[in-house]
Amino acid sequence: MIDRDLMDKAEAFLGKWLAKPRVDLPLLIALLLIAVIGILTQFSASAEDPTLILNQSLRLGLGFTVLWVFSRIPPPWFRSITPWFFSFALVLLVALLVIGEGRGAHRWLDLKIIRFQPSELAKISLPMMVAWYFHTRALPPNWRMLFTVGAMIGVPAVLIAKQPDLGTALLVASTGVFAVFLAGISWLRILLISGGTLAAMPLLWMVMHEYQRNRVRMFLDPEADPLGNGWNIIQSKIAVGSGGLLGKGWLHSTQARLDFLPEHTTDFAFSVFSEEFGLIGVIGIILIYLFIIGRSLWIAANARDTFSRLLAGSLAMTFFVYVMVNGGMVAGLLPVVGVPMPLVSYGGTSAVSLLAGFGIIMSIHAHRRRD
């Protein structure tokens, strides 16, 4: 027989946990708007494929469920599990090099019941780890602290680059770098580190794979190989430009439906949106993205401790990088590096990890005075 007191305590705990919504409604509404726009874009880009839409809807549903659960968990709990979570992500990245799957790469881990990219865990666990490290130390960081954090950032970035997935490796590294920047590092140290990074660029070029070098070459001059490596960028620019001011209208993207535009449900989904909704539509969705970023940074600025402030700020800036890199990529302003447009591009692991990050941000906002 179940103890009556135990049942009463469990009931009281659940009642308290479920009593008040802890989600930040303005942020949630903006994220839902982007998700709806993403579903509409996928419906058109996939030539109205019901299976793809169902899969993406289920993934977004899972992502928003994770967001809701995370928003109710106090930030100290996230802080307490951070070293374990970061170590777990590193173990998965190492295992991926041996048993990973993918087209000519080792990016996916197939657990039979679920298939996901461990690099998405790194996008959350790395800024958590850097924020956890700075939380109990005097800031701004000195050189010793910066070298330690540099190792934290470098290990997962190198493991992801070896998959190979240079775009995600740079994105993961940026999540840690943002946390360092928000920790108050001096401008002199920023200039010295930036100079050292620029000096190391020739070394990076030497270790890059040939297809990655081709992406950079095609970014600089896509017309040099219009039917080969330059095809993606050229077709994307045609799609974006042909949208004009008002666009061709929903379900009227010729570049995607006639199969001129490659990867039109994933990397170049935003090209389809731009072609169908034009400049006005692009400005509208960018404004929603900017609201999400601005609201998240405001929450970071009002966080109650160093861990929460650095983590929320880093997650917000990472979201900004997603939007900036994919937007620049489809417009031909940046090299093609395989970064999705948040909640618009098709993909489950990325959407769930992004929404999990916003769950943490909402938790930081909801518990800013209660812990």
N, C-alpha and C positions, 0 to 999 in steps of 0.2 A: 504494500500500500504506500502511496506517495505521501510524504509528510505534508500536513496542511500548512505549516509555517513556511516550508520551502516553496510551496505553490503560491502562497500570498506574496512572498518576497519576489518570486519570478514575475508574478503579475504586476506588482508595484514597479519593478524595474522596467518591464516592457511598456507599462503605461507612461512612465516618466520619459522613456526613450522616444516614444511615439507622440508625446503630447503636443509638441510645437514643431512646426516646420523650421528647419535650420538652413534650408537652401536660401541663397540670395536671389530673390525673385527677379530683379532687373537682369542679373547675369544669366539666370536660367532661361528667361524669355528670349534673350538674345541668342543663346546657344540653340534653343529650340527652333528659332527662325532660321538659323544657318542650317540646321539639320533638315528642315523641310525643303529649303532651297537645294540642298544636296540631293535629297530624294528625287525632286523634280528634275534636276540636272541628270541624275543617273537614269531616270526613266527615258529621257530623250537620248542620252549618249549610248544607251544599251539597245536602242531600237525597240523600246517598250518590252524588255525581257522581264516577265513576272518573277522568275526564279531569282534573278539578280536583285530585284527590288525587295523581294521577301527576305533574302539573306542580309542585305544592307540594313533593312528595317529592324530585323532581329538583333543585329550587332549594335545598332544605335540604341535599341531598347535595353540591351545588356549594359551598354556604356552609361546610360542615364540612371540605371538601377545602381551601378557601382558609385556614380556621383552622389546619389541620394544617401547611400549607406555611409560613404566616406564623410559626407557633410555632417553626420551626426557623431562622428568619433572625435574626441578631444585631441588637439595637437600634441599634448604630451605623449599620447600613445604612439603616434607616428614617430615622435622623436625616440621613444624607447626601442622601437624595432628597427631603427635605421641601420645600424651596423650589420644586423643579421640580414636585412633585406638587400643591402648593397652586396654583401658577400654571396648571397643566393644568386643575385643577378650575374656576378662575376663567374660563379661556377657554371651557370647555364651558358654563358658566352664561351667559356673554355670547352664545354661539352659540345657546343655547336660546331666547333672546328673539326670534330671527329664524326659526329652523327648528324650534322645539319643537312638540310635539303634545300633545293632551289635550282633555278636554271643557271647552271655553271657556277653556283655559289653555295655557301653554307649559311643561309639566313633563317631558315624555318626549322622549328623543332616539332616533330610529329609525335604526340603522345597517344595516338590512336583515337582518343575521345575528343581531343582538341589539338589544333595546329596553330602555332603562334610564333612571333618573332621576339626572342629574348631581348633584342636591342631596345624594344619598347619599354621593358622594365628598367633598363639603364637610364632612359630619358627621365624617369621619375626618381630612381634610387640615387643617381649621382648628385643632383642638387640637394636632395635630402642629406646625403653624406657630408657634402661641403658645409651645408648649414649646421648640421650636427657638430662638426669639427669646430666651427667658429663660435658656436653657442656659448661655450664655457671659457672662451679665451678673450683677452683684451684686444680690441680693435682700434685702429686699423691693423691689418696683418703685417707682420715683419717678414723678412726674407725667408727665415726658417719655416714659418707657417706657409708661405707661398710655395716653397719647394715640396712640402708635404702634400698640399692640395694639388700641386702640379702632377704628382704621382697618382693621386686619386683620379684625376681627370685623364691622365695619359693611358693608364692600364685599360679601362674599358674602351677608350677611343681606338687604341691599337688593335685590340681583339676584334672590334667591329670592322675596322679597315681591312683586316686579314680575311674577312668572309668571302669576297671583298664587298664592302659597301661604304665607300668613302663619304658619300653624302650624309648618310646616317651617322657615321663616325664624327664628322664635323659638327653635326647638329647636337649629338650627345655631348661633345666637348664644350659646345657653346652653353649648355645648361649649367655646367660647372663654372665656366668663365663668368657668366652673369652673376652667379652667387658671389664670386670673388670681387667683381666690380661693385656690387651692392654692399659689400663688407667695408667699403671705404678705402680701398687701395689708393695710394697717392698717385697723382698724375705723372710724377717723375718715374715711378715704377711701371706705370702703364706704358710710358714711352719707351723705357728700356726693354720691357718684355715684347712690345710690338716690334721694336727694331730687331730683336733676336729672332722673332717669328718670321719677319720678312727675309732676314738673312738665311733662314733655313728653307726657304721656298724652293731653291734649286734642288735641295736634297729630297723634298717632297715630290718634285717632278720626276726624279730618278726612280723613286720607289712606286710611282703610280703605274697601274696597268695601262696597256696600250689603248684600250677602249676608253679609259678615263682621260688619257691625253687627247684622244680624238674629240671627246666632248668639249674640251677647252678650245681645241683648234676650230671646231665647228661653231662654237660661240663667237669666236673672233671673226670667222669668215665662213658662214654656212654655205655660201654660193660656191665654195671650192669643191664641194662634193654634193650637189643638189639632189641626186638620186640615191645617195648612200647615207653617209653619216650626217649630212646636213638636212635630210628629209624632214625629220621630226620638227626641228626649229622652224623651217620654212613653212610647213603646213600649219603649224600652230600660229605663226604670225599672220598667215592668210586668214585663218579662222577669226582671230581677234580683230584684225583690220576690217574684215567684211561685215562685222556686226554693225559698224557705223555708230550713229548716235543712239538709235532706238532698238537696234537688233533686228534679226529676221523673224523673231517670234518663237515661242516655245514649240518644240518638236520640228523645227525647220532648219536645223543645223545640217548644211550640206557636207561640210568637211568630215563630220563624224559618220553620218548615215551613208555616205558614198565611200567610206573607208579610206579617205585620203589621210585623215588624222590618226596616227597610231596611239595606242594606250589612251583612248578617249574616255574610258571610265575611271582611269587611275591618275597617272601623272598629268595628263592634259585635259582632265574634266573641266577645269576652269576655262579652257579655251572654248569648249562647247557652250558654257554659260555665257561667255563674252560674245560669241557669235549670235546667240539667240536673244540676249537681252541688251546688247550694245553698251555704249559708254555709260548711259544712265543706270543700267543694271549693275555695272561694275562699280560705279561710285556708291550706289546704294549698299551693296554687300561689303565694300571696303569700310563704309561708315559703321556698319554693324560690327565688323571685326575690330575697328578702332575703339568702339564702345566697350567691347569685351576686354580688350587689353587695358584701356584706361581704368575701367572699373576694378580689374584685378590689381593694378598697380596702386589704386587708392586703398584697396583692402590691405595690401602689403604695407603701405605707409602707416596704416592705423593698427598694425599688428602689435601684440603686447610684448613679444620677446624677440630676441635676435634670430632664433631658429625659424619662427613663423614669418618674420619679415623677409629674411633672405630666401626662404623657400617659396613663398607666394610671389615675390618679385622675380625670382628666377623662372618659375613656371610661366608667368605672364610674358616675360621677354622671350622665352622659348616659343610660345604661341606666335608672338610677333615675327620671329624668324621663319616659322613655317609659312606664314602668309606672305612675307616679303620674298622668300626664296622661290616659292611656287609661282607667285605672281610675276616675279622677274624672269623666271624660267620660261613661262608660256609666252611672255611678250618678247623674248629674245634678248633680255637685258642681263641675264645671268646664265651660266652654263647649265645644261640639263643634268641634275644630280639625283633625280628620283625622290624628291621630297613632295608628299601629297599636300593638296590644299585642305586645311582642316575641315572635317565633317562634310566636305563636298566630294572629294575623291573617294573612290570605292576602296574599302579596306576595313577589316574588323579590328585588328590588334591596335592599329594606330588610333582609331576612333575611341576605343575603350580606354587606352592609356591617356589620351588627351582629356577625356571626360573624368577619369579618375583624378587627374591633376586638378581639374576645376572643383571636384568634390573636396579635395584637401584645402583649396583656397577658400571655399565656402565654410569649411570647418574652422579655419583660422578666423574668419569674419564672425561666425556665430559664437565662438567661444572666447572672443577677445576680452571679455570682462568676467567670465564665469570661472576660469581655472585658477 
